[in-house]
Amino acid sequence: MCLLETSSWIHWEVSLRYAAPLQSRFVVRRGSTDWMVYDRELKGPAQLKKDGHFAEKLTKEQAEHIKQALTDALKPEP
């Protein structure tokens, strides 16, 4: 918000620039007993590789590590 004073009038300039925050594709979620990496695009447990194991029944630390590895693998190389 920016306050501008012109003559004796006070004008408020309000910027309404709202953008939806970018959500990461992979999210660490708590399962019924363990942790998993959820894939928002596939709407289910993330897969470590195509037709591979699902990222579920993990410790929280394992899930965080796998989430970071999957996210890094999606980043384009410069």
PDB file of N, CA, C and O in Angstrom:
ATOM      1  N   MET A   1       0.845  -1.156   0.000  1.00  0.00           N
ATOM      2  CA  MET A   1       0.000   0.000   0.000  1.00  0.00           C
ATOM      3  C   MET A   1       0.899   1.230   0.000  1.00  0.00           C
ATOM      4  O   MET A   1       1.911   1.263   0.700  1.00  0.00           O
ATOM      5  N   CYS A   2       0.534   2.229  -0.777  1.00  0.00           N
ATOM      6  CA  CYS A   2       1.374   3.417  -0.905  1.00  0.00           C
ATOM      7  C   CYS A   2       0.518   4.649  -0.645  1.00  0.00           C
ATOM      8  O   CYS A   2      -0.558   4.795  -1.225  1.00  0.00           O
ATOM      9  N   LEU A   3       0.985   5.522   0.211  1.00  0.00           N
ATOM     10  CA  LEU A   3       0.260   6.742   0.538  1.00  0.00           C
ATOM     11  C   LEU A   3       0.832   7.886  -0.284  1.00  0.00           C
ATOM     12  O   LEU A   3       2.015   8.205  -0.164  1.00  0.00           O
ATOM     13  N   LEU A   4       0.011   8.502  -1.110  1.00  0.00           N
ATOM     14  CA  LEU A   4       0.424   9.632  -1.929  1.00  0.00           C
ATOM     15  C   LEU A   4      -0.394  10.856  -1.533  1.00  0.00           C
ATOM     16  O   LEU A   4      -1.614  10.768  -1.396  1.00  0.00           O
ATOM     17  N   GLU A   5       0.259  11.979  -1.350  1.00  0.00           N
ATOM     18  CA  GLU A   5      -0.457  13.199  -0.989  1.00  0.00           C
ATOM     19  C   GLU A   5      -0.324  14.194  -2.137  1.00  0.00           C
ATOM     20  O   GLU A   5       0.781  14.586  -2.511  1.00  0.00           O
ATOM     21  N   THR A   6      -1.460  14.592  -2.685  1.00  0.00           N
ATOM     22  CA  THR A   6      -1.498  15.572  -3.761  1.00  0.00           C
ATOM     23  C   THR A   6      -2.399  16.703  -3.305  1.00  0.00           C
ATOM     24  O   THR A   6      -3.567  16.483  -2.984  1.00  0.00           O
ATOM     25  N   SER A   7      -1.852  17.931  -3.276  1.00  0.00           N
ATOM     26  CA  SER A   7      -2.574  19.091  -2.749  1.00  0.00           C
ATOM     27  C   SER A   7      -3.003  18.754  -1.336  1.00  0.00           C
ATOM     28  O   SER A   7      -2.191  18.343  -0.508  1.00  0.00           O
ATOM     29  N   SER A   8      -4.268  18.929  -1.074  1.00  0.00           N
ATOM     30  CA  SER A   8      -4.744  18.602   0.267  1.00  0.00           C
ATOM     31  C   SER A   8      -5.445  17.244   0.297  1.00  0.00           C
ATOM     32  O   SER A   8      -5.992  16.818   1.314  1.00  0.00           O
ATOM     33  N   TRP A   9      -5.405  16.592  -0.846  1.00  0.00           N
ATOM     34  CA  TRP A   9      -6.075  15.288  -0.930  1.00  0.00           C
ATOM     35  C   TRP A   9      -5.077  14.165  -0.654  1.00  0.00           C
ATOM     36  O   TRP A   9      -3.918  14.208  -1.066  1.00  0.00           O
ATOM     37  N   ILE A  10      -5.549  13.219   0.019  1.00  0.00           N
ATOM     38  CA  ILE A  10      -4.732  12.031   0.266  1.00  0.00           C
ATOM     39  C   ILE A  10      -5.320  10.903  -0.564  1.00  0.00           C
ATOM     40  O   ILE A  10      -6.500  10.570  -0.455  1.00  0.00           O
ATOM     41  N   HIS A  11      -4.483  10.337  -1.379  1.00  0.00           N
ATOM     42  CA  HIS A  11      -4.919   9.248  -2.246  1.00  0.00           C
ATOM     43  C   HIS A  11      -4.229   7.953  -1.819  1.00  0.00           C
ATOM     44  O   HIS A  11      -3.031   7.913  -1.535  1.00  0.00           O
ATOM     45  N   TRP A  12      -5.002   6.955  -1.788  1.00  0.00           N
ATOM     46  CA  TRP A  12      -4.449   5.639  -1.477  1.00  0.00           C
ATOM     47  C   TRP A  12      -4.346   4.845  -2.761  1.00  0.00           C
ATOM     48  O   TRP A  12      -5.301   4.737  -3.530  1.00  0.00           O
ATOM     49  N   GLU A  13      -3.202   4.310  -2.967  1.00  0.00           N
ATOM     50  CA  GLU A  13      -2.998   3.449  -4.122  1.00  0.00           C
ATOM     51  C   GLU A  13      -2.872   2.019  -3.607  1.00  0.00           C
ATOM     52  O   GLU A  13      -1.954   1.679  -2.861  1.00  0.00           O
ATOM     53  N   VAL A  14      -3.798   1.221  -4.020  1.00  0.00           N
ATOM     54  CA  VAL A  14      -3.811  -0.154  -3.544  1.00  0.00           C
ATOM     55  C   VAL A  14      -3.553  -1.079  -4.716  1.00  0.00           C
ATOM     56  O   VAL A  14      -4.253  -1.040  -5.728  1.00  0.00           O
ATOM     57  N   SER A  15      -2.578  -1.877  -4.566  1.00  0.00           N
ATOM     58  CA  SER A  15      -2.251  -2.839  -5.608  1.00  0.00           C
ATOM     59  C   SER A  15      -2.882  -4.176  -5.250  1.00  0.00           C
ATOM     60  O   SER A  15      -2.613  -4.747  -4.194  1.00  0.00           O
ATOM     61  N   LEU A  16      -3.715  -4.654  -6.138  1.00  0.00           N
ATOM     62  CA  LEU A  16      -4.378  -5.930  -5.900  1.00  0.00           C
ATOM     63  C   LEU A  16      -3.801  -6.985  -6.834  1.00  0.00           C
ATOM     64  O   LEU A  16      -4.510  -7.568  -7.655  1.00  0.00           O
ATOM     65  N   ARG A  17      -2.558  -7.207  -6.697  1.00  0.00           N
ATOM     66  CA  ARG A  17      -1.877  -8.189  -7.538  1.00  0.00           C
ATOM     67  C   ARG A  17      -1.802  -9.507  -6.781  1.00  0.00           C
ATOM     68  O   ARG A  17      -0.833  -9.796  -6.078  1.00  0.00           O
ATOM     69  N   TYR A  18      -2.825 -10.272  -6.945  1.00  0.00           N
ATOM     70  CA  TYR A  18      -2.860 -11.563  -6.279  1.00  0.00           C
ATOM     71  C   TYR A  18      -2.559 -12.653  -7.290  1.00  0.00           C
ATOM     72  O   TYR A  18      -3.141 -12.694  -8.373  1.00  0.00           O
ATOM     73  N   ALA A  19      -1.677 -13.500  -6.934  1.00  0.00           N
ATOM     74  CA  ALA A  19      -1.358 -14.646  -7.780  1.00  0.00           C
ATOM     75  C   ALA A  19      -1.404 -15.890  -6.900  1.00  0.00           C
ATOM     76  O   ALA A  19      -1.001 -15.858  -5.737  1.00  0.00           O
ATOM     77  N   ALA A  20      -1.888 -16.956  -7.456  1.00  0.00           N
ATOM     78  CA  ALA A  20      -1.930 -18.200  -6.701  1.00  0.00           C
ATOM     79  C   ALA A  20      -0.499 -18.658  -6.423  1.00  0.00           C
ATOM     80  O   ALA A  20       0.340 -18.665  -7.324  1.00  0.00           O
ATOM     81  N   PRO A  21      -0.226 -19.035  -5.193  1.00  0.00           N
ATOM     82  CA  PRO A  21       1.127 -19.508  -4.898  1.00  0.00           C
ATOM     83  C   PRO A  21       1.402 -20.808  -5.648  1.00  0.00           C
ATOM     84  O   PRO A  21       0.515 -21.643  -5.825  1.00  0.00           O
ATOM     85  N   LEU A  22       2.630 -20.955  -6.076  1.00  0.00           N
ATOM     86  CA  LEU A  22       3.005 -22.179  -6.763  1.00  0.00           C
ATOM     87  C   LEU A  22       3.062 -23.317  -5.750  1.00  0.00           C
ATOM     88  O   LEU A  22       3.714 -23.211  -4.712  1.00  0.00           O
ATOM     89  N   GLN A  23       2.385 -24.377  -6.062  1.00  0.00           N
ATOM     90  CA  GLN A  23       2.407 -25.536  -5.184  1.00  0.00           C
ATOM     91  C   GLN A  23       3.356 -26.564  -5.771  1.00  0.00           C
ATOM     92  O   GLN A  23       3.375 -26.802  -6.978  1.00  0.00           O
ATOM     93  N   SER A  24       4.130 -27.156  -4.906  1.00  0.00           N
ATOM     94  CA  SER A  24       5.048 -28.171  -5.400  1.00  0.00           C
ATOM     95  C   SER A  24       4.260 -29.422  -5.782  1.00  0.00           C
ATOM     96  O   SER A  24       3.200 -29.709  -5.225  1.00  0.00           O
ATOM     97  N   ARG A  25       4.799 -30.142  -6.732  1.00  0.00           N
ATOM     98  CA  ARG A  25       4.124 -31.353  -7.205  1.00  0.00           C
ATOM     99  C   ARG A  25       4.104 -32.429  -6.126  1.00  0.00           C
ATOM    100  O   ARG A  25       3.125 -33.163  -5.995  1.00  0.00           O
ATOM    101  N   PHE A  26       5.178 -32.523  -5.358  1.00  0.00           N
ATOM    102  CA  PHE A  26       5.302 -33.583  -4.362  1.00  0.00           C
ATOM    103  C   PHE A  26       5.131 -33.021  -2.955  1.00  0.00           C
ATOM    104  O   PHE A  26       5.649 -31.954  -2.626  1.00  0.00           O
ATOM    105  N   VAL A  27       4.387 -33.769  -2.126  1.00  0.00           N
ATOM    106  CA  VAL A  27       4.100 -33.340  -0.760  1.00  0.00           C
ATOM    107  C   VAL A  27       4.324 -34.519   0.176  1.00  0.00           C
ATOM    108  O   VAL A  27       3.930 -35.645  -0.130  1.00  0.00           O
ATOM    109  N   VAL A  28       4.952 -34.261   1.309  1.00  0.00           N
ATOM    110  CA  VAL A  28       5.108 -35.293   2.332  1.00  0.00           C
ATOM    111  C   VAL A  28       3.836 -35.298   3.171  1.00  0.00           C
ATOM    112  O   VAL A  28       3.432 -34.273   3.721  1.00  0.00           O
ATOM    113  N   ARG A  29       3.212 -36.472   3.258  1.00  0.00           N
ATOM    114  CA  ARG A  29       1.957 -36.607   4.001  1.00  0.00           C
ATOM    115  C   ARG A  29       2.049 -37.762   4.984  1.00  0.00           C
ATOM    116  O   ARG A  29       2.781 -38.732   4.791  1.00  0.00           O
ATOM    117  N   ARG A  30       1.281 -37.610   6.034  1.00  0.00           N
ATOM    118  CA  ARG A  30       1.195 -38.665   7.042  1.00  0.00           C
ATOM    119  C   ARG A  30       0.153 -39.675   6.591  1.00  0.00           C
ATOM    120  O   ARG A  30      -0.983 -39.306   6.292  1.00  0.00           O
ATOM    121  N   GLY A  31       0.529 -40.946   6.541  1.00  0.00           N
ATOM    122  CA  GLY A  31      -0.422 -42.012   6.250  1.00  0.00           C
ATOM    123  C   GLY A  31      -1.096 -42.450   7.540  1.00  0.00           C
ATOM    124  O   GLY A  31      -1.056 -41.729   8.537  1.00  0.00           O
ATOM    125  N   SER A  32      -1.707 -43.608   7.529  1.00  0.00           N
ATOM    126  CA  SER A  32      -2.375 -44.089   8.740  1.00  0.00           C
ATOM    127  C   SER A  32      -1.366 -44.394   9.850  1.00  0.00           C
ATOM    128  O   SER A  32      -1.640 -44.152  11.025  1.00  0.00           O
ATOM    129  N   THR A  33      -0.204 -44.925   9.476  1.00  0.00           N
ATOM    130  CA  THR A  33       0.817 -45.219  10.488  1.00  0.00           C
ATOM    131  C   THR A  33       2.189 -44.669  10.125  1.00  0.00           C
ATOM    132  O   THR A  33       3.007 -44.412  11.008  1.00  0.00           O
ATOM    133  N   ASP A  34       2.446 -44.487   8.838  1.00  0.00           N
ATOM    134  CA  ASP A  34       3.767 -44.063   8.378  1.00  0.00           C
ATOM    135  C   ASP A  34       3.645 -42.808   7.519  1.00  0.00           C
ATOM    136  O   ASP A  34       2.590 -42.175   7.468  1.00  0.00           O
ATOM    137  N   TRP A  35       4.740 -42.457   6.844  1.00  0.00           N
ATOM    138  CA  TRP A  35       4.776 -41.273   5.983  1.00  0.00           C
ATOM    139  C   TRP A  35       4.858 -41.690   4.524  1.00  0.00           C
ATOM    140  O   TRP A  35       5.297 -42.795   4.204  1.00  0.00           O
ATOM    141  N   MET A  36       4.431 -40.792   3.641  1.00  0.00           N
ATOM    142  CA  MET A  36       4.475 -41.058   2.208  1.00  0.00           C
ATOM    143  C   MET A  36       4.779 -39.774   1.465  1.00  0.00           C
ATOM    144  O   MET A  36       4.654 -38.683   2.020  1.00  0.00           O
ATOM    145  N   VAL A  37       5.180 -39.902   0.209  1.00  0.00           N
ATOM    146  CA  VAL A  37       5.333 -38.752  -0.676  1.00  0.00           C
ATOM    147  C   VAL A  37       4.160 -38.816  -1.647  1.00  0.00           C
ATOM    148  O   VAL A  37       4.031 -39.768  -2.417  1.00  0.00           O
ATOM    149  N   TYR A  38       3.308 -37.796  -1.603  1.00  0.00           N
ATOM    150  CA  TYR A  38       2.113 -37.735  -2.442  1.00  0.00           C
ATOM    151  C   TYR A  38       2.433 -36.941  -3.703  1.00  0.00           C
ATOM    152  O   TYR A  38       3.063 -35.885  -3.636  1.00  0.00           O
ATOM    153  N   ASP A  39       1.996 -37.453  -4.851  1.00  0.00           N
ATOM    154  CA  ASP A  39       2.196 -36.798  -6.144  1.00  0.00           C
ATOM    155  C   ASP A  39       0.881 -36.137  -6.535  1.00  0.00           C
ATOM    156  O   ASP A  39      -0.089 -36.822  -6.858  1.00  0.00           O
ATOM    157  N   ARG A  40       0.848 -34.808  -6.508  1.00  0.00           N
ATOM    158  CA  ARG A  40      -0.389 -34.085  -6.834  1.00  0.00           C
ATOM    159  C   ARG A  40      -0.814 -34.282  -8.282  1.00  0.00           C
ATOM    160  O   ARG A  40      -2.005 -34.250  -8.589  1.00  0.00           O
ATOM    161  N   GLU A  41       0.145 -34.484  -9.169  1.00  0.00           N
ATOM    162  CA  GLU A  41      -0.183 -34.658 -10.580  1.00  0.00           C
ATOM    163  C   GLU A  41      -0.844 -36.015 -10.826  1.00  0.00           C
ATOM    164  O   GLU A  41      -1.817 -36.111 -11.574  1.00  0.00           O
ATOM    165  N   LEU A  42      -0.319 -37.047 -10.201  1.00  0.00           N
ATOM    166  CA  LEU A  42      -0.874 -38.392 -10.369  1.00  0.00           C
ATOM    167  C   LEU A  42      -1.984 -38.701  -9.370  1.00  0.00           C
ATOM    168  O   LEU A  42      -2.677 -39.712  -9.485  1.00  0.00           O
ATOM    169  N   LYS A  43      -2.142 -37.812  -8.386  1.00  0.00           N
ATOM    170  CA  LYS A  43      -3.168 -37.969  -7.343  1.00  0.00           C
ATOM    171  C   LYS A  43      -3.041 -39.303  -6.603  1.00  0.00           C
ATOM    172  O   LYS A  43      -4.000 -40.062  -6.462  1.00  0.00           O
ATOM    173  N   GLY A  44      -1.831 -39.550  -6.146  1.00  0.00           N
ATOM    174  CA  GLY A  44      -1.562 -40.767  -5.389  1.00  0.00           C
ATOM    175  C   GLY A  44      -0.119 -40.784  -4.937  1.00  0.00           C
ATOM    176  O   GLY A  44       0.592 -39.791  -5.091  1.00  0.00           O
ATOM    177  N   PRO A  45       0.324 -41.904  -4.380  1.00  0.00           N
ATOM    178  CA  PRO A  45       1.715 -41.985  -3.929  1.00  0.00           C
ATOM    179  C   PRO A  45       2.681 -41.779  -5.095  1.00  0.00           C
ATOM    180  O   PRO A  45       2.443 -42.257  -6.204  1.00  0.00           O
ATOM    181  N   ALA A  46       3.756 -41.072  -4.832  1.00  0.00           N
ATOM    182  CA  ALA A  46       4.774 -40.845  -5.864  1.00  0.00           C
ATOM    183  C   ALA A  46       5.502 -42.151  -6.148  1.00  0.00           C
ATOM    184  O   ALA A  46       5.623 -43.020  -5.285  1.00  0.00           O
ATOM    185  N   GLN A  47       5.984 -42.264  -7.383  1.00  0.00           N
ATOM    186  CA  GLN A  47       6.797 -43.418  -7.758  1.00  0.00           C
ATOM    187  C   GLN A  47       8.234 -42.956  -7.928  1.00  0.00           C
ATOM    188  O   GLN A  47       8.498 -41.907  -8.516  1.00  0.00           O
ATOM    189  N   LEU A  48       9.161 -43.753  -7.403  1.00  0.00           N
ATOM    190  CA  LEU A  48      10.571 -43.390  -7.476  1.00  0.00           C
ATOM    191  C   LEU A  48      11.079 -43.414  -8.907  1.00  0.00           C
ATOM    192  O   LEU A  48      11.946 -42.619  -9.271  1.00  0.00           O
ATOM    193  N   LYS A  49      10.550 -44.312  -9.719  1.00  0.00           N
ATOM    194  CA  LYS A  49      10.828 -44.351 -11.153  1.00  0.00           C
ATOM    195  C   LYS A  49       9.611 -44.974 -11.822  1.00  0.00           C
ATOM    196  O   LYS A  49       8.775 -45.584 -11.155  1.00  0.00           O
ATOM    197  N   LYS A  50       9.513 -44.822 -13.127  1.00  0.00           N
ATOM    198  CA  LYS A  50       8.349 -45.333 -13.843  1.00  0.00           C
ATOM    199  C   LYS A  50       8.191 -46.835 -13.599  1.00  0.00           C
ATOM    200  O   LYS A  50       9.140 -47.607 -13.734  1.00  0.00           O
ATOM    201  N   ASP A  51       6.984 -47.221 -13.241  1.00  0.00           N
ATOM    202  CA  ASP A  51       6.657 -48.616 -12.910  1.00  0.00           C
ATOM    203  C   ASP A  51       7.494 -49.140 -11.744  1.00  0.00           C
ATOM    204  O   ASP A  51       7.711 -50.345 -11.616  1.00  0.00           O
ATOM    205  N   GLY A  52       7.959 -48.226 -10.900  1.00  0.00           N
ATOM    206  CA  GLY A  52       8.771 -48.619  -9.747  1.00  0.00           C
ATOM    207  C   GLY A  52       7.953 -48.647  -8.470  1.00  0.00           C
ATOM    208  O   GLY A  52       6.723 -48.624  -8.498  1.00  0.00           O
ATOM    209  N   HIS A  53       8.655 -48.696  -7.358  1.00  0.00           N
ATOM    210  CA  HIS A  53       8.019 -48.738  -6.046  1.00  0.00           C
ATOM    211  C   HIS A  53       7.363 -47.398  -5.727  1.00  0.00           C
ATOM    212  O   HIS A  53       7.802 -46.344  -6.188  1.00  0.00           O
ATOM    213  N   PHE A  54       6.303 -47.468  -4.926  1.00  0.00           N
ATOM    214  CA  PHE A  54       5.651 -46.253  -4.456  1.00  0.00           C
ATOM    215  C   PHE A  54       6.391 -45.725  -3.235  1.00  0.00           C
ATOM    216  O   PHE A  54       6.939 -46.496  -2.448  1.00  0.00           O
ATOM    217  N   ALA A  55       6.401 -44.411  -3.085  1.00  0.00           N
ATOM    218  CA  ALA A  55       7.069 -43.771  -1.949  1.00  0.00           C
ATOM    219  C   ALA A  55       6.095 -43.715  -0.777  1.00  0.00           C
ATOM    220  O   ALA A  55       5.527 -42.665  -0.476  1.00  0.00           O
ATOM    221  N   GLU A  56       5.910 -44.850  -0.125  1.00  0.00           N
ATOM    222  CA  GLU A  56       4.998 -44.948   1.016  1.00  0.00           C
ATOM    223  C   GLU A  56       5.600 -45.867   2.068  1.00  0.00           C
ATOM    224  O   GLU A  56       6.575 -46.572   1.810  1.00  0.00           O
ATOM    225  N   LYS A  57       5.003 -45.850   3.266  1.00  0.00           N
ATOM    226  CA  LYS A  57       5.496 -46.633   4.408  1.00  0.00           C
ATOM    227  C   LYS A  57       6.936 -46.253   4.728  1.00  0.00           C
ATOM    228  O   LYS A  57       7.813 -47.108   4.847  1.00  0.00           O
ATOM    229  N   LEU A  58       7.156 -44.942   4.864  1.00  0.00           N
ATOM    230  CA  LEU A  58       8.488 -44.388   5.100  1.00  0.00           C
ATOM    231  C   LEU A  58       8.540 -43.684   6.444  1.00  0.00           C
ATOM    232  O   LEU A  58       7.506 -43.388   7.043  1.00  0.00           O
ATOM    233  N   THR A  59       9.758 -43.417   6.914  1.00  0.00           N
ATOM    234  CA  THR A  59       9.912 -42.500   8.034  1.00  0.00           C
ATOM    235  C   THR A  59       9.759 -41.088   7.471  1.00  0.00           C
ATOM    236  O   THR A  59       9.846 -40.885   6.260  1.00  0.00           O
ATOM    237  N   LYS A  60       9.535 -40.131   8.336  1.00  0.00           N
ATOM    238  CA  LYS A  60       9.390 -38.750   7.868  1.00  0.00           C
ATOM    239  C   LYS A  60      10.672 -38.289   7.179  1.00  0.00           C
ATOM    240  O   LYS A  60      10.611 -37.601   6.160  1.00  0.00           O
ATOM    241  N   GLU A  61      11.824 -38.655   7.721  1.00  0.00           N
ATOM    242  CA  GLU A  61      13.104 -38.249   7.144  1.00  0.00           C
ATOM    243  C   GLU A  61      13.295 -38.849   5.750  1.00  0.00           C
ATOM    244  O   GLU A  61      13.765 -38.168   4.839  1.00  0.00           O
ATOM    245  N   GLN A  62      12.933 -40.122   5.583  1.00  0.00           N
ATOM    246  CA  GLN A  62      13.036 -40.755   4.267  1.00  0.00           C
ATOM    247  C   GLN A  62      12.120 -40.054   3.262  1.00  0.00           C
ATOM    248  O   GLN A  62      12.511 -39.797   2.123  1.00  0.00           O
ATOM    249  N   ALA A  63      10.901 -39.751   3.697  1.00  0.00           N
ATOM    250  CA  ALA A  63       9.935 -39.095   2.811  1.00  0.00           C
ATOM    251  C   ALA A  63      10.433 -37.717   2.385  1.00  0.00           C
ATOM    252  O   ALA A  63      10.312 -37.353   1.216  1.00  0.00           O
ATOM    253  N   GLU A  64      10.990 -36.948   3.322  1.00  0.00           N
ATOM    254  CA  GLU A  64      11.522 -35.619   2.989  1.00  0.00           C
ATOM    255  C   GLU A  64      12.669 -35.736   1.986  1.00  0.00           C
ATOM    256  O   GLU A  64      12.755 -34.947   1.045  1.00  0.00           O
ATOM    257  N   HIS A  65      13.536 -36.708   2.182  1.00  0.00           N
ATOM    258  CA  HIS A  65      14.680 -36.916   1.285  1.00  0.00           C
ATOM    259  C   HIS A  65      14.201 -37.287  -0.123  1.00  0.00           C
ATOM    260  O   HIS A  65      14.698 -36.749  -1.112  1.00  0.00           O
ATOM    261  N   ILE A  66      13.244 -38.199  -0.208  1.00  0.00           N
ATOM    262  CA  ILE A  66      12.715 -38.627  -1.512  1.00  0.00           C
ATOM    263  C   ILE A  66      11.985 -37.478  -2.194  1.00  0.00           C
ATOM    264  O   ILE A  66      12.119 -37.285  -3.402  1.00  0.00           O
ATOM    265  N   LYS A  67      11.216 -36.718  -1.428  1.00  0.00           N
ATOM    266  CA  LYS A  67      10.513 -35.558  -1.998  1.00  0.00           C
ATOM    267  C   LYS A  67      11.508 -34.596  -2.633  1.00  0.00           C
ATOM    268  O   LYS A  67      11.290 -34.123  -3.749  1.00  0.00           O
ATOM    269  N   GLN A  68      12.594 -34.306  -1.933  1.00  0.00           N
ATOM    270  CA  GLN A  68      13.601 -33.385  -2.459  1.00  0.00           C
ATOM    271  C   GLN A  68      14.258 -33.949  -3.714  1.00  0.00           C
ATOM    272  O   GLN A  68      14.494 -33.213  -4.672  1.00  0.00           O
ATOM    273  N   ALA A  69      14.555 -35.243  -3.716  1.00  0.00           N
ATOM    274  CA  ALA A  69      15.176 -35.875  -4.885  1.00  0.00           C
ATOM    275  C   ALA A  69      14.241 -35.835  -6.092  1.00  0.00           C
ATOM    276  O   ALA A  69      14.684 -35.553  -7.205  1.00  0.00           O
ATOM    277  N   LEU A  70      12.958 -36.113  -5.883  1.00  0.00           N
ATOM    278  CA  LEU A  70      11.990 -36.072  -6.983  1.00  0.00           C
ATOM    279  C   LEU A  70      11.810 -34.650  -7.508  1.00  0.00           C
ATOM    280  O   LEU A  70      11.719 -34.440  -8.717  1.00  0.00           O
ATOM    281  N   THR A  71      11.759 -33.678  -6.605  1.00  0.00           N
ATOM    282  CA  THR A  71      11.615 -32.273  -7.004  1.00  0.00           C
ATOM    283  C   THR A  71      12.835 -31.814  -7.791  1.00  0.00           C
ATOM    284  O   THR A  71      12.698 -31.143  -8.814  1.00  0.00           O
ATOM    285  N   ASP A  72      14.027 -32.170  -7.320  1.00  0.00           N
ATOM    286  CA  ASP A  72      15.261 -31.791  -8.023  1.00  0.00           C
ATOM    287  C   ASP A  72      15.331 -32.420  -9.409  1.00  0.00           C
ATOM    288  O   ASP A  72      15.844 -31.807 -10.345  1.00  0.00           O
ATOM    289  N   ALA A  73      14.816 -33.646  -9.545  1.00  0.00           N
ATOM    290  CA  ALA A  73      14.849 -34.339 -10.836  1.00  0.00           C
ATOM    291  C   ALA A  73      13.958 -33.654 -11.873  1.00  0.00           C
ATOM    292  O   ALA A  73      14.177 -33.807 -13.074  1.00  0.00           O
ATOM    293  N   LEU A  74      12.951 -32.896 -11.416  1.00  0.00           N
ATOM    294  CA  LEU A  74      12.047 -32.195 -12.340  1.00  0.00           C
ATOM    295  C   LEU A  74      12.613 -30.872 -12.845  1.00  0.00           C
ATOM    296  O   LEU A  74      12.165 -30.350 -13.866  1.00  0.00           O
ATOM    297  N   LYS A  75      13.600 -30.330 -12.127  1.00  0.00           N
ATOM    298  CA  LYS A  75      14.154 -29.022 -12.498  1.00  0.00           C
ATOM    299  C   LYS A  75      14.937 -29.133 -13.800  1.00  0.00           C
ATOM    300  O   LYS A  75      15.770 -30.026 -13.952  1.00  0.00           O
ATOM    301  N   PRO A  76      14.670 -28.223 -14.744  1.00  0.00           N
ATOM    302  CA  PRO A  76      15.441 -28.248 -15.994  1.00  0.00           C
ATOM    303  C   PRO A  76      16.886 -27.824 -15.744  1.00  0.00           C
ATOM    304  O   PRO A  76      17.156 -26.958 -14.912  1.00  0.00           O
ATOM    305  N   GLU A  77      17.794 -28.435 -16.464  1.00  0.00           N
ATOM    306  CA  GLU A  77      19.207 -28.072 -16.328  1.00  0.00           C
ATOM    307  C   GLU A  77      19.472 -26.799 -17.113  1.00  0.00           C
ATOM    308  O   GLU A  77      18.931 -26.617 -18.203  1.00  0.00           O
ATOM    309  N   PRO A  78      20.310 -25.907 -16.562  1.00  0.00           N
ATOM    310  CA  PRO A  78      20.584 -24.627 -17.256  1.00  0.00           C
ATOM    311  C   PRO A  78      21.398 -24.805 -18.518  1.00  0.00           C
ATOM    312  O   PRO A  78      21.703 -23.827 -19.199  1.00  0.00           O
TER     313      PRO A  78
END
